[in-house]
Amino acid sequence: MLEAQHLAAQRGGVPLFKDIAFALNRGEALVVTGANGSGKTTLLRMVAGLTLPSAGTLGWSGASVAPFDATLRAMTLYIGHAVALKDELTAEENVVSLATLHGAAVDMASAGAALTHWALERQRRLPARVLSQGQRRRVGLARLRLVRRPLWVLDEPTTALDSAGIAILHGVLKSHLAQGGMAVIATHQELALPASAQRALSLQ
């Protein structure tokens, strides 16, 4: 279980949010919504162990975890809003590089299979600089099939995706939750996930 109690954040001394609390069990996704600047990215980075809250605590499997806790970070796959591809590398090479950063041992065949799942088999050997924004987003998300972490933290994963790409994302998320995984997702897009598996959090 992932649990948050009384989380708060400030930016330049100005409060972003306060008293945020939630509990997430295996097989559940927390969908975080809110206006631009409401603190969605800040909250997700706290959950991933990358940002210090101004107040509050996080718990993992019943034990309190400190900010930047190595155990929480080892359990988490965080994919931020920026695609973070290297333009000179191919789509395939970028997937290998991204997965390796998370400690996964991935070869070109596995990377190619992940790209095929995201309908990028024809683009796998193209340099990232020639890909569309939607294709670049798909390359970044392809690591979801390669990095085995129980908690996914995804910041605006539907950005630049067309309807087909969003459908693939929904399928990947449903499979992850069905296998007992958890997800915290910031999005402006309604997600087609089972109602019983969704928890909602709106930042004002």
N, C-alpha and C positions, 0 to 999 in steps of 0.2 A: 504494500500500500504506500502511496505517496500522500502526505498530509501537509497542509500549510495552515498556520495559525497566526492571525494578526499581522500579516505581511504588509509592509509599508515601504514607499519609495519617495525620494525627493529628487528634483533636478534643479540645480542652482539655488537650493534653499527653498524652492517652491514644491509643495506636496503634489505628487502625481496620483497616488492612491494610498489608502490606509485600511487596516482591519480586513484584509483579504484572507478568506479562509475557505478551504475545500479539502475533500478527501477523495482520492481516486483509487479504485480497486483494480485488480487484474481484469482485463477485458473491457475497460472503460476509457473513454476519451473526454477530456475537458476542452470545450470549444470556447475560446476567449474572444470576445468582440468588444468594440469600442471605437470612438472617434480617433482620428489621427492625433497623436500626441497624448493619448490617455494613459500610456505606459504599458501597452501590450508587450512590446519587445523587451522592456525592462523586466516585466514579470516573468517572461519566458526565460530570460537569461538567469534570473534568480533560481528558477526551478531547475535549470541545467547546471547550477553550481558555478556560474560564471560572473555573477554580479552580487554585490553585498547589499542586502536590504537595510533600510534605515531602522526597521523594527520588525519583530516577528521571527518565527522559526519554521523550519522545514523538518519533516520526519520521513524516514524511509524504512519500511518494514518494521514499524513500531519503535525505531530508535531515532533520536534527534540527530540531525546532521548539521555540521557547521558550514558556513559559506565556503565555497571552493573545496568541499569535501571530496577526497579522491574516490571514495566508494560510490557516492552518488554520480560523479562524473563518469565512472567506469560503467555504470548501468544505463547511461543516457546517450542517445544519438541526437545531437542538436544540429539542425539545419536552419541557418539564419535566412533573412530576407535576401541578402546578396547572394548571387549564384556562385561567385568565387571560382570561376574556371580560369585556367591559364590559356590564353588565346593561341599560343604557339603549339599546344598539345592537341592531339586528336581527341574526339569524344571518348574513345576507348581509354586512352592514356589518362585523361582527366578522371574518369571513374576509378581507375586503379589508384591514382594519386589520392583522391578524396577518401577512398576506403582505407588506404594505408595509413592516413592521418588518424583514423579511428582505431588503428591496431589490427585491422583485418588483413589476412593474407589473401590477396586476390590476383589471379592471373588474367591474361587477356581473354581467354575463353570464357571465364566467368563474367568478366566485364561486358563482353560481347553479348552474352545471354541476357544480362540485366538490361542492356540497351535495346535488345530485341523486344523484351517485354514492354518497353516504353515506346515501341514502334519507331526505333531509331536504327534499325539494322542497316539501312542504306547510308546513314550518316556516321557510322561508327569510326571510320578512318578519315573523316574530314577534320581539319583544324577547327577548334572552337570559334575562331574569329569569323568564320563564314556562316555559322548557324544563326537561325532566327532566335529572338528572345524566348519564345516558347520552347524551341528545341534545346536551348541552353538550360532552361529550367528543368526539362525532362532529364538531361544529363546529370544535373545536380541531384535530382531525386532518385536516380537509378541506384544510388548507394543504399537505399532502403532495402533492397533485395540482397545486399551483400554484407552489411554490418549487423551482427546479431546483438541487439541491445533491448532490454525489456521496456525501456521508456523512450519514446520518441517525442522530441520537442521541436515543433515545426512552426516557423514564423512566415506567415502568408505563403503557404506552399502552392496556392492556385494562381499566383501572379503570373500573367502572360500565357497561362495554359488555355488552350481551346477546349471545347466540350469533350473531345475525345481524350485529351490529356487529363482532364478532371475526372472522367470516368475511370481511367487507369489508376489515378490516385485513390479514388474511392475503393476500388478493388483491393489495392495494396493495404490500405488502412483496415478494411474489413477483415482481411486475412490475418493481419497483425493482432487485432483485437480478439479474433476467434481463437488464436493460439495463446491467449492469456497475456498479451502485451498491453501496454498503456500508452496513451498519447496526450500531449497538451499542445493544442493547435490554436494559433492566432489567425483569424481569417475574417474577411468581409463576405465570403461566399458561403451559402448554406451547404452543409455537407450531408451527403446521402448515406448516413450511418444509421444503424438500428437505434430507434428511440431509447430502448432499454440500456444501450451502451453509452449514450451521450449525457454529459453534464455540461451545463452552460454557466458562463461567468461573463458578466458585462461590466466593463470599466467605464465609469462616467467621466 
